[in-house]
């Protein structure tokens, strides 16, 4: 009876190049940029509304 001593590679820790976003290095950075831009746009709309009301 032979025992296989090689660890099982389930591929959980590997990052496939197809899973990476095209611009930044991680999806969390893209989510952060989207949230920051969203907050900036809301602030600009708020300022424009009060400036031209």
C-alpha positions as a Markdown table, in Angstrom:
| # | Residue | x | y | z |
|---|---|---|---|---|
| 1 | Unk | 0.0 | 0.0 | 0.0 |
| 2 | Unk | 1.6 | 3.3 | -1.2 |
| 3 | Unk | 1.0 | 6.5 | 0.7 |
| 4 | Unk | 0.9 | 9.7 | -1.4 |
| 5 | Unk | 3.1 | 12.2 | 0.4 |
| 6 | Unk | 2.3 | 15.2 | -1.9 |
| 7 | Unk | -0.1 | 17.8 | -0.5 |
| 8 | Unk | -3.5 | 18.0 | -2.2 |
| 9 | Unk | -3.8 | 21.1 | -4.3 |
| 10 | Unk | -7.4 | 22.3 | -4.1 |
| 11 | Unk | -6.6 | 25.6 | -5.9 |
| 12 | Unk | -8.3 | 27.7 | -3.2 |
| 13 | Unk | -5.3 | 30.0 | -2.5 |
| 14 | Unk | -4.3 | 30.5 | -6.1 |
| 15 | Unk | -5.4 | 33.6 | -7.9 |
| 16 | Unk | -6.2 | 33.0 | -11.6 |
| 17 | Unk | -5.2 | 35.8 | -13.9 |
| 18 | Unk | -8.7 | 35.8 | -15.3 |
| 19 | Unk | -10.1 | 36.7 | -11.8 |
| 20 | Unk | -8.0 | 39.9 | -11.6 |
| 21 | Unk | -9.5 | 43.2 | -12.5 |
| 22 | Unk | -8.1 | 44.9 | -15.6 |
| 23 | Unk | -7.2 | 48.2 | -14.0 |
| 24 | Unk | -6.2 | 47.9 | -10.3 |
| 25 | Unk | -4.6 | 45.0 | -8.5 |
| 26 | Unk | -7.6 | 43.8 | -6.6 |
| 27 | Unk | -11.4 | 43.9 | -6.7 |
| 28 | Unk | -11.4 | 45.6 | -3.2 |
| 29 | Unk | -9.5 | 48.5 | -4.6 |
| 30 | Unk | -12.1 | 48.9 | -7.4 |
| 31 | Unk | -14.9 | 48.8 | -4.9 |
| 32 | Unk | -13.2 | 51.5 | -2.8 |
| 33 | Unk | -12.7 | 53.7 | -5.9 |
| 34 | Unk | -16.4 | 53.3 | -6.9 |
| 35 | Unk | -17.6 | 54.2 | -3.3 |
| 36 | Unk | -15.3 | 57.2 | -3.1 |
| 37 | Unk | -16.4 | 58.5 | -6.5 |
| 38 | Unk | -20.0 | 57.9 | -5.5 |
| 39 | Unk | -19.5 | 60.0 | -2.3 |
| 40 | Unk | -17.8 | 62.8 | -4.4 |
| 41 | Unk | -20.7 | 62.9 | -6.9 |
| 42 | Unk | -23.3 | 63.1 | -4.1 |
| 43 | Unk | -21.3 | 65.9 | -2.4 |
| 44 | Unk | -21.1 | 67.8 | -5.8 |
| 45 | Unk | -24.8 | 67.5 | -6.3 |
| 46 | Unk | -25.4 | 68.7 | -2.8 |
| 47 | Unk | -23.2 | 71.7 | -3.3 |
| 48 | Unk | -24.7 | 72.5 | -6.7 |
| 49 | Unk | -28.2 | 72.3 | -5.3 |
| 50 | Unk | -27.5 | 74.7 | -2.6 |
| 51 | Unk | -25.5 | 77.1 | -4.8 |
| 52 | Unk | -28.2 | 77.4 | -7.5 |
| 53 | Unk | -31.3 | 77.1 | -5.3 |
